[in-house]
Amino acid sequence: MPSTALSSSVRAVPAAPPVALQEGGDPAPSWLDTARLRADTGFTPAWDLDPAVADYVAWLRSGHHR
């Protein structure tokens, strides 16, 4: 079952083709974990998943390409 954040992000792109996601089991790669950076420096991400996806989709729709 997809996470709530991912589910709401997918709704932000209603015309997007479906994406086949692997079933869970393995944790996210460690390079995606910001816990050590946060502990060492006080880093806080500027974007949550939903606003980041919405911003990226708006950027693509404005004529930019990946």
C-alpha positions as CSV (number, residue, x, y, z in Angstrom):
1,M,0.0,0.0,0.0
2,P,1.5,3.4,-1.0
3,S,2.3,6.0,1.6
4,T,-0.1,8.8,2.2
5,A,2.5,11.4,1.0
6,L,3.1,9.4,-2.2
7,S,-0.7,9.0,-2.8
8,S,-1.4,12.7,-2.5
9,S,1.6,13.5,-4.7
10,V,0.3,11.2,-7.4
11,R,-3.0,13.0,-7.3
12,A,-1.1,16.2,-8.1
13,V,-0.3,14.7,-11.5
14,P,-3.6,13.3,-12.7
15,A,-2.6,12.9,-16.4
16,A,0.6,11.1,-15.6
17,P,0.9,7.5,-16.8
18,P,0.8,4.9,-14.0
19,V,4.2,3.9,-12.5
20,A,4.9,0.3,-11.4
21,L,6.4,0.5,-7.9
22,Q,8.2,-2.4,-6.4
23,E,6.7,-4.0,-3.4
24,G,8.2,-2.9,-0.1
25,G,10.7,-4.8,1.9
26,D,14.0,-3.0,1.5
27,P,14.4,0.3,3.2
28,A,15.2,3.5,1.3
29,P,18.8,3.8,0.2
30,S,20.9,5.3,3.0
31,W,21.9,8.3,0.7
32,L,18.3,9.4,1.0
33,D,18.4,9.6,4.8
34,T,19.2,13.0,6.1
35,A,19.3,12.0,9.8
36,R,23.0,12.3,10.1
37,L,23.2,15.6,8.3
38,R,20.3,16.9,10.5
39,A,22.1,15.7,13.6
40,D,25.5,17.2,12.6
41,T,24.3,20.5,11.2
42,G,20.7,21.1,12.1
43,F,19.7,20.7,8.4
44,T,16.0,20.9,7.7
45,P,14.7,20.1,4.2
46,A,13.1,23.2,2.5
47,W,10.5,21.0,0.7
48,D,8.2,18.2,1.7
49,L,7.3,15.6,-0.9
50,D,3.9,17.1,-1.9
51,P,5.0,20.7,-2.5
52,A,8.2,19.4,-4.2
53,V,6.2,17.2,-6.7
54,A,3.7,20.0,-7.3
55,D,6.5,22.5,-8.0
56,Y,8.3,20.1,-10.3
57,V,5.1,19.3,-12.3
58,A,4.4,23.1,-12.6
59,W,8.0,23.6,-13.9
60,L,7.6,20.8,-16.5
61,R,4.2,22.2,-17.6
62,S,5.7,25.6,-18.1
63,G,7.8,24.2,-20.9
64,H,11.0,23.0,-19.3
65,H,12.2,19.5,-19.9
66,R,13.9,17.2,-17.5
